[in-house]
Amino acid sequence: MAIVAATIVASCARMGQPDGGWYDETPPRVIGASPADRATNAMTKKVTILFNEFIKLDNATEKVVVSPPQLEQAEVKASGKRIEVKLNDTLRANTTYTIDFSDAISDNNEGNPLGNYTYSFSTGPEIDTLEVAGCVLQADNLEPVKGILVGLYRDFADSTFTHQPMLRVARTDSHGRFVVRGVAPGSYRAYALADADGDFKFSQKSEMIAFSRDTITPRVIDDTRQDTIWQDSLRIKEINRVGYRHFLPDDIVLKAFGETLTDRYLIKSERKEADHFTLYFSYGSDSLPSVRGLNFDSRDAFIVEPTPRGDTISYWLRDTALVNTDTLEVELRYMMTDSTGVLVSQTDTLTMLSKQPYAQRMKKLAKERTDWEKAQAKLRKRGEPYDSVMPLPTLTMNVDAPADLPPDRNVYIRFATPIARADTSRIHLYAKHDSLWYRARYELRVLADTALVPDSMAAHDLPLHRAYELRAEWRPDIEYSLELDSMAFVDIYGMPTKKHKNGFKVPSADKFGSLLLDISGVSGRQVVVELLDSSDKPVKRTVVTDGQAQFFYIKEGTYYARLILDDNRNGRWDTGDYATGTQPETVCYYPEKIECREKWDVTRQWNPFERPADRQKPADITKQKGDKQRKVQQRNLKRAQQMGIDYVPKM
């Protein structure tokens, strides 16, 4: 009998397959606990939970959350078929405690997660069993936020979130979902917090947060849901209606954001290259710092180059004598935030030491000359053409002109050093008509708006006055040639550009499509709409006019759309601020992909508030994925396909 029993067990485990059978996709099961789950009048600080198989804990420090929150972190250990939890804080009287394991528990072999398992007990005669649920999304792109704390407060004073720890807490899963359990009857407000210092309150401006002024009143109703039983992987056997206790609200949506860090201080100063030094501040300012040379005359010595945000400032040295000075001593006066949060004047003495000393640069130039002379000598010996005079160095420029230039796009030119002169008489644009080349009119201007910088050049550290835009009337199905004579641009050190030629063509209008989005529900508000690629990055943007967002000259492909309610009318998304009660500007996604083809004129109707925020962003461009259980089922499905049989996942 023992042999027969062993054979039956082996057969069940291997499903009769010679290669080992199906992967085990059954999660571990709780078979007991001490104190018992949902026990009352329990005053022990040690909890033991028993399972039917060997288990493991994944990242317990971050995933396991105890409510009420423990200021002294609980000790959570797994050993064999048990988990032990030791609470180090003093237990509160008449309080429901919950230990939320999220998806930290899995079996030891296949890694099947138990799922959102929560254990609870009460130190009083009654246990609180209400729940509230919802999700946390990143405010600027509606990405689910994984692992952020969500907590409840009964005190509605604004200072509570910054001064008192949360009453009940949970942590979001890989889909941004959360369930706060063990909630007592009453009214609450919900908050989210990326708790950097473990105090369960918003105590650092660098912490990501979400808040809502809506009042939450937990309740439970008797409800029914559908339970689907599958006959195989494609056919449904039956659908049953099952009664259950439905805890409400279960649709809370919190929009998480990081506040703008306005405290200003000098982060660092450096002189990577001899011709300029750079100051890095934590935040920009309306006024530039005052820089006075201590071992040199600083009057009219610099070209000052702040970034658009004003937090990084470069000082280019006009005089080559200063460039060749390895050590510059400067007195820096600037506005800094003091310990009380007030801007005060600060004076520092800085030593700007070149990381490219003069002797090192001269040695490099000498080596370059020697290498050039050797190369010319080899050419001369072989009787090949050679030069007797080493050519002067030229200024490098980056011309951004794609081979197929859309009619609504311009040509951009940028440089590594500030430009002293741009000679338009040496810049020529030609257009080809009927096999003949003609001069074409153009306009060259220094970029003064970050919105004009294409993605290929966009960078927060790119000073705009080193970027030029060449605009013209780009006509479809016409070839163009951009030709620059030598010395078209000269930098502040007298370094000229060399001759350059760039050919490109504006494709026919038939090579593009157009998209019109008729947007409703946003009357009277400024709305910015971005057309996105498959990486969730904007490729075009426009402001809604007369209820419509218009996109022309769209290349064939799959696109998505994002909308920003630009309440302050500055043309970009702005974050929130808890101290002033300002929520981040609302972002909505068009819930479906948009296919654009050549010659297509696509029109879509879009009410951005028709769907809740957590069901707007298409899955194809949602980066935060999850669900470890699905991975195991996919392995079984792949194995079934290899064996040519149906596979039905266990529900």
N, C-alpha and C positions, 0 to 999 in steps of 0.2 A: 504493500500500500504506500509505503514511504517513497518508493521509486516512482510509482504512478503519480503521486501528488507532485513530486518534483518535476516530472515531465509536463504536467498540466500548467504549473506555474511558469516554467520556461517558455511554453508555447504561448501563454498570454503575454508575456513580456516581449517576445520577439515577433509576434503577429505572424508567425510561420514564414518569415522572410529569411533567406540564407545570409543576407548582409547585415543582420542585426535588427531589422524591423523599424518601426516608427520611433522617432524621437519622443521622449516623454515630455508632454506639454501640460501635465497636471501640476498645478502649484501646490506647495505644502499646505497642510490643513492643521488648524489649532485643535488640540484634543483636551486641553485643560489649562488652568492658570491658578496661581495663588498670589493674592486673593483672587477669587473667581471674577471673571469679567462681569462688570456692572454690579459688583458687590457694594453694599452700604455699610456705614459705621466701620470702615477699614482705616486703621491708623498706621499701618506698616509702611515703611519707606522703601521696602524691597519687594519687587514684583518679579514673579517667575512665570514664563509662558512656555507651554510644552507643545511640540509638534509631532506629526506622525512620521516624519523622516528627517534626515540630517539637513540642516539649513545653514545659510550664511547671511551675513549682514553687509550690505554695500553702502559705504560712506555714511555710516550712522551719525557721525558728528553733524553733518549737514542735513540729512534727510529726516531723522527722527526728531519730532517736536513734541514737547510736553506742555500741556495747558492745565492751569495757568502757567505762564512762562517762568522758567527757572533761571534766576540770576546766577546761581552756581550750577553749572551744567551737570545734568544727570549723567551717570555712568551707564552705558548700554553695551552689553557683551553677549556674544553668541557662542555657544559651546555645544557641539553635538546636535541634539534635538531640542535644545532649549535656548531661550533668551532670558537674560537677567537684567533688570533695570533697577538702579539704585538712585533714589531721589535725595539730593543733598540739601535742598532748601527745607526749611521748617514747614510742615504740613499746616494748611489753613483749616480751620473748623468749618463744618457744613459746606464743603466745597467739592464739586465734581472735578476729578482729575482725568484727563485723557492723554494717552500716549499714542501719537499718530506716527506710524511707521512708513507712511507713503508707500513707495515701491522698493523699500530697502531690503525686504525679506525675500529670499528666493531659495529654491532647493539647491543642494550642494552639487548635483550632477549636471543637469541641463540648464540651470539658471532661470527656471520658470518663476517669475515674480508672484508673490501672493496678492499683490494689488494694494489698494488703499485700505490697509488694515489698521484699525484703531482699537486700542484697549482702554477701558475706563473703569473707575471705581469712585466712590464717594466717601468722604470722611464724616458725613452726616447720615441721617435716616432716609434721605431722599436723594435720588440721582437725577441730574438734569440731562435730558435726552434730545433737546431740540437741535437742529442743524441749519446752517445757512451755507449756500454754495454759489459759486460763480467762477469768474476767470480774471486774470490780470494780463493786460496787453500793453506792449510798449506804445506810448502815445504817438510817436512820430511815424511808425510803420506798421502798427497793429500786429507785430510779432508776439506770440505767446511768451510770457516771461516765466522761465523755469526757476524754481527754487527760491522764490521771494516769499517773505513772511506776509501773511494776511492776518490782521487782528481786529478785534472789536473793542469799542469803548462805550460805556454808558454815560460818561460825562461828556457833554457836547461842547464844552469850552475849547476854544482854539488852542489854548496852551496845554491841553491834556496830552496831545500827541507828542509834544516836545518835552514834557516834564514827567509823565507817568508811563510805566510799562503797560503794554496791552493786557486786557483781561483774559481773552481767549485767543489762541493763535492756531494757525495751520500753515502749511507750506505748499506752494503750487507744484504740480507735477509737470511732466515734460510737455503737456499740452496747455500749460498755464492755468489748469483747473485747480480749484481748492474746495475743501469742505471743512468748515469750522464746526466741530462737534462738541457735545456737552454744554450747550448753551441754555441758560435759564430764561424763563419768560421775561419779557421786557422790551425796551426800545434801545437800539444801538446805532452806531455809525461804524463803517468799515474803512480800514486803511491798509495800505501795503507798504512794506519797508524792506529794503535790502540792508539788513542790519549789520553794519560793519564792525561795531564794537560790542555786540551782544548784550545791549541794555534794553532792548525791545521798545525803544522810543526813538523819535527822530532828533538825534543829538548832533549830527554832522551834516553840513550842507552837501557834502559829496555823496551822501546816501541816496539811492534811487527811491522815490516814494510815489504813492498814489493816495488820493483822498477824495471823499465824496461827502457832500452836505445832505444827501438823502438819508432819511431815517429808516432803519430796518426793524421790523417787528416779526421775529421768528414765529412760525406756526406749523401745524401739521394737519393734513387732510387725508381721508381715505380715497385712494385713487386706483385706477386700473391701467395696465400697460399690456402691450402685445408681446407674447413669447413665441418666437418662431422656431419650429423644429424642422430640420432639413433632412430630406430623404437621401440626397447626395449633394455634391458640390454645386449643382445647378438647380435642383428641384426642391421645392418646399413641400414637406409632408403635411404639416398642419400649423395653424396659427391659433394660439390660445390666449385668452384674456386672463391676466393674473392680477389679483388685488395686492396692493402694497400701501405702506405709509409714505406719503409724499411730503417731504419737508420743504417749506418755502420760507423765504425766497431762494430760488436756485439759479437765478439768472443775473446775479450781480456782475457788473463789468467795471473794473477799475483800470484807469489809464495811467501807467507808470511813466515817470519822467525824472530826469536829473535837473536840478536847479542850476542856473548860471552862477558860477563861482565868482562873485564880484570882489572878494578880498584881493587887494593888489599888493604884490611884493615882487622884488627882483629874484627870479629863479636862478639865473646864471648869466655870465658874460663870457664871450669867447671870441677868439680871432683865429679861425681856422685857416684863413688865407691872409696873406700880407696886406692886401689892398683894402680890407674892410674889417670891422669888428661888429658884433651883434649883441644886443641886449634882449634877454628873454624875460618877460613879465607874466605873472599869473593871469592878469586881466588888463584890458586896454584902458586908455585914458583919453579925455578930451584934449589934453595938452601934452606936448612932447617933453621929455626930460631936458634938463639943461646940462650940457657937457662942456667942461672947461679943461683945456690941456694944461698939465702941470710941468711937463718937460718939453713942450712945444707950443707954438702959437696956434690956437684953435679957431681964430677968427677966419671965417669963410673957408675952413679946412675940410668940410664934409659935404657930401650929398646925402641927406637924411632920407631914409627909405623905410617907412612903416608899412606893415602888412595891412590889409583891409580891416582886420579886427583890432589893430593897434597894440597887440600884445607882444609883437616881435619887431624890433627896430634895428636896421642896419645902418652903419655909418661908413660911407665910402670915402676914402682918403683921396682928395683931389691931387695933392702934391706927391710926385714919385719919391721925393726925398723922405717923406713920411712913410711911404710904402716900404722903403728900404731901411727904416728904423725898426729894429726888432722889438723894442720895448717902449710902449706909450703909457704914460701915467695920466689918468684923467680924474677929475672931480665930477661926480655925478649927483645931480639934485633932481629928485622926482617925488611924486605923491605916493605914499604907502599907507595901507590900512593898519591902524594900531590895534592893540588888544581889545579896545572898546568898540571897534568897528568903524572908527572915524578916520577919514583921510588926513594925514599929516605930512608935512615936508620931511624928507629924509635925505641926508647927504652921505655918500659913500666915496671912498677913494679906491679906484680900480687900477690894476696893472694889466694892460692888454699886451700879452706876450704872443708874438706870431708863432704859429705852429709850423711855419715855413720860413726859417731864418734866412737872412740875406745870403750868408755863405753857402747854405745848402742849395738855394735857388741858383746862385752863380755856378756852383759845381754841376748842377743839372744842365744848365744852358751850355756849359763848356763841353759836357759829354755829348749833347745833341749836335754841337758843331763838329766835334771830332768824328762822330758817326756819319754825319753828312759828308764831310771831306773824304772819308774812307770810301763811301759809296760812290762819290764822283770820280775818285781815283780809279776804282775798278771799271767804271764805264769808259774812262779815258784809255786804259790799257787795252780794253776790248775793241777800241775804235768806235764806240757808240757815242751818241750825243751826250754832252754833260754840261753842267753849269759851273762857272767860275766864281759866281757870287751867290752866297746863301740867301734865299728869299726871306723877306721879312715876315714875321708871324702875322696872321690875319685873325679878325674877330669871327668867332663861331656864331652862327645863328641857326635857329630852328624854324623852318617854314612848314606850317601845318596846312597843306593843300592836298587833300586826297585826290586820287586819280579820277574818281567820280564825285564831283562836287554838287550836292543838292542846290537848287536855285535859291533856297532861303538860308544858305550857309555862306560864311565869308572866309577869307584866307587870314591866317594869324601868323605873326612872326614874333619870336621872343629871343632874348639875349641873356648872357650870363652876367654882363656888367652894364651899368647905366650908359645910356646913349647921350652923346653930346650933340650930334647932328644927324638928321635924316634928310637926305637930298633927293627930293621927289623927281628932279630932272634926270636922275640916274636910275629911276625905277620905271619900268615900262611894262604895260599890259597890252597884249595883242589878242585879237579875236579872229578866228578863221571863218570867212564867209566865201562860199563858192570857190574853194581851194586857194583863196588869196588871204593874206594876213593884213589886218587893219589895226591901227591903234584903238584901244578901248579906254574910255574914261574910267577913272577910279578915284576913290578918296582914301587917304591914309590917315589914321588917327591913333593916338595913344589910348589904350583901353582905360576906362574910368569906372567900369561897372562890372562886378564879379559875375553878374547874370549873363554877361556877354561872353565869358570865357567858356569854350567848349570843354567837354569832359576830358579830352586828350591833353589839355593844358591846365585844367582847374587844379589848384592847390592853394591851401590856406597860406602857405609861405611864399607864394609867387607875387612879388610886388608888381602892381599892374602897369606902372610906367616903364617897365622893361618889356611889355607886351604890346604889340601894334596890331591893329585890325585894318586890313585892306578890303574896302567895300567897293562893289561894282554892281551894275545891272547884269546879273548872270542870266543869260538867255539859254533856254533848253536846246539841246542838240547842237551846241556850239563848242568848238575846241578853243582853249585859251593857252597862252604862254606868258608866264610871269618871268621877266628877265631883269636882273639887277646888275648894273655895271659895278666895277670895283669902286670902293669908297662910297657906296650908296648909304651906308651907315658907318659912323665913326663913334667909338666910345670915348669916355672922358680921359682916357690915357692915350688918345690918338690912334688907337688900333682900328684899322678899317676892315670892312667886309670885302671878300673877294667876289669875282663874277659868279653869278648864280642863275640857273635857268630851271624853271619848273613848269612842266606841261600837265594839263588836266582838261577834263571835259565835263560839261554840264549835261547830264543825260536828258533824253527826251522826256517830256511830261508823261508820256505813256508808260514810263518805267516806274512811276510812283502811284500811290493811292492816296486817298484822303479819308479823314475820320471826323465826323461831327457828333458831339455828345450833347444831347438836349437834356439839360439838368433842371430838375424841379425841386421845390422845397427849400430853396436858399434865397428867396427873394429879398432884396435889399442888402445883401451881404456881398463883400468882395470875395471871390472864389478863385483860387489858383488850381489848375488841373495839370498834372504831369502824365505824360505818356511814358510807360515803363517798358524795359526789355525783360527778358526771362530771368535776369539777375536782380530784379527789383530796383534797377537804376534808371533814373530819368534820361530819356533821349530827346524829349521835347517838352516844353511847358508853355502855358498860355493863361491869360486871365479871361474868365467867363464874361462874355458880352451879350446882353439881351438873352440871357438864359442858355447860351450855347458856347461850348468850347470847341474851337476849330483847329484841326491839325492838317496841314497840307504837306505835300512832298514826302510821303511816308514810304520808306522802302518796304518791299515785300517781306512779311514775317509775322510772327505772333507777338502781340503786345498786351499790356495791361494798363490800367489807369488808376491814378491816385488823386484825391481831391483834398485841398486844404482850405478850411474856412479862415481866411486871412483877416481876422477881426481888426488888427491894427494897421492894415493896408500897407505893409512894408514889403510885400512880394515874397515872403518866405515864411516857413513854419517857425513859431516861437514856443519855447518851453513855458512851464508854469512856475509859480512861486507861492509857497505855502503861507508865508508871513502875510502876504497881501490877499490871500484867498484866490489867486489867479490860477485857473486851470490851463493846461497846455492847449494850444489851438487844436481844434477838431480835425482829425484826418479820417477820410473814408476811402474805401477801395471799391472799384467796380468789381462785382463778384464773379465775373466770367472773363475768360481770355477773349481777345479781339483779333480775329484773323484779317490781315490786310494783304491785298494782292495788287499787282499792277493793273491800273485802269479802274480799280474798284473805288466807288464812293460809298463809304460805310456810314450809316447813321444808327446811333443807339440812344435809347431813352434811359435816363438814370435818375432815380430818386435815391440819394445817398443814405437816407434814413429808413429805407424800406426794410432793410435787414439789420438786426443787431450787430454791433461792431465785431463780436467774436465769430460771426458767420459771413464776413465780407471778404476777407483776403483770400484769393484763390490758393489752393493747396500747392499748385505748381511753383509758386514763388514764396511760399512760407518756408523759411529756413529752419525754424525750430521744429524738428520732428520728434517722434517719441514712440512709445509702445514696444517694450522689449518682448512681450508675449507674441506679438505678430511675427517677429523674426523667427521664432521656433516653428510657428505654423507655416511660414513660407518654406522652411527647410523640409517639412513633411510634404508640402504640396509639390515641391521640386522632385522629391523622391518618388511620389506617386506618379508624376508625369513620366519619370524615367522607366517606371515599371508598367506604365500603360493602364493604370487603374484609377478609379475615383478616390478622392480623399475628402472626408468630411471633418472639418475642424470641430473639436469638442467645445461645446458652448458652456 
